[in-house]
C-alpha cells in the first residue's frame, strides 16, 4: 500500500506526489513569510524522503508560489501513480550524523547488556 497526495490550486490539478515503494515520509508544506519590506511570500513545497536500506533519496515536486485568496486542496489517497518529481537526489549522511549513530549504538549496546537482553 502506498500513500499519495493529489494537490489542486484554485480548482486546477497541480500534481500527484508519492513514492510507491520502501519506507518514506511524504510532506506538503505551506510556508508564509511576512516581510515589511517586500510583503507576503507564501509557497507550497512537496517532498518525499525515501528510506531504502543503505541509500536514501529526496524526491521534490515543483515548488509553487501562492497568493492571498488562493485555495489549496490536498486529497490523501492510496495506490495512485505519482507524477515524476522535478528532482531526485541521494541523501548522504554527514560525519555528524554518523557520529551520532555511533554514540547511540554504544549507548543502546550498554543499556541492553546491563539489562541482560544481549
FIMI-259153 format. One line per 10 residues: number of its first residue (from 1); their letters; for each residue x, y, z of C-alpha. Coordinates in steps of 0.25 Angstrom, whole numbers, plus 5000, padded with zeros to 4 digits. Each point is the difference from the previous one (the first is absolute). Layout:
residues N
NUM> A> X,Y,Z | ...
This chain:
residues 118
1> XXXXXXXXXX> 5000,5000,5000 | 5005,5014,4997 | 4996,5014,5004 | 4998,5011,4990 | 4997,5015,5000 | 4991,5005,4989 | 5002,5015,5000 | 4991,5011,4994 | 5001,5015,5000 | 4988,5008,4997
11> XXXXXXXXXX> 4993,4988,4994 | 5012,4997,4990 | 5007,4987,5003 | 5015,5003,5003 | 5006,4986,5002 | 4998,4986,5006 | 5012,4998,5010 | 5005,4987,5006 | 5009,4988,5000 | 4995,4986,4998
21> XXXXXXXXXX> 5010,4992,5007 | 5009,4999,5012 | 4999,5008,5013 | 4998,5015,4997 | 4994,5013,5006 | 4992,5009,4991 | 4999,5015,5003 | 4991,5011,4995 | 5004,5013,5007 | 4994,5014,4998
31> XXXXXXXXXX> 5009,5011,5006 | 4997,5014,5001 | 5009,5012,5003 | 4996,5014,5003 | 5011,5009,4996 | 4997,5015,5003 | 5010,5004,4988 | 4995,4990,4989 | 4986,4996,5006 | 4995,4985,5000
41> XXXXXXXXXX> 5007,4989,4995 | 4992,4987,5000 | 5004,4987,4994 | 4997,4985,4999 | 5011,4990,5000 | 4997,4985,4998 | 5011,4989,5003 | 5002,4986,5003 | 5011,4994,5008 | 5002,4986,4996
51> XXXXXXXXXX> 5008,4990,5009 | 5004,4988,4993 | 5011,4993,5008 | 5014,5006,4997 | 4995,5010,4991 | 4991,5011,5003 | 4993,5010,4990 | 4993,5013,5000 | 4990,5002,4989 | 4994,5014,4997
61> XXXXXXXXXX> 4989,5005,4992 | 4999,5014,4995 | 4999,5011,5011 | 4989,5009,4997 | 4998,5015,5004 | 4986,5003,5007 | 4992,5012,5001 | 4990,5006,5009 | 4987,4994,4997 | 5005,4987,4994
71> XXXXXXXXXX> 4993,4987,5003 | 5009,4988,5002 | 4994,4986,5001 | 5007,4988,5003 | 4994,4986,4999 | 5007,4989,5007 | 4998,4987,4992 | 5006,4986,4999 | 5006,4992,4988 | 5000,5011,4990
81> XXXXXXXXXX> 5011,5003,4989 | 5009,5012,5004 | 5004,5011,4990 | 5015,5000,4998 | 5007,5008,5011 | 5007,5013,4995 | 5013,4994,5006 | 5005,4988,5008 | 5013,5000,5007 | 5007,4990,5009
91> XXXXXXXXXX> 5001,5005,5015 | 5014,4996,5006 | 5002,5000,5015 | 5010,5011,5005 | 5011,4997,5009 | 4992,5006,5011 | 4988,4990,4997 | 5010,4988,5000 | 5006,5005,5014 | 4986,5001,5006
101> XXXXXXXXXX> 4997,4986,4995 | 5012,4994,5006 | 4998,5007,5013 | 4985,4995,5000 | 5005,4986,4997 | 5010,5000,5011 | 4989,5005,5010 | 4990,4990,4996 | 5010,4988,5000 | 5004,5004,5014
111> XXXXXXXX> 4985,5001,5004 | 4996,4987,4994 | 5012,4993,5006 | 4998,5005,5014 | 4985,4996,4999 | 5004,4986,4996 | 4993,5001,4986 | 5013,4997,4992
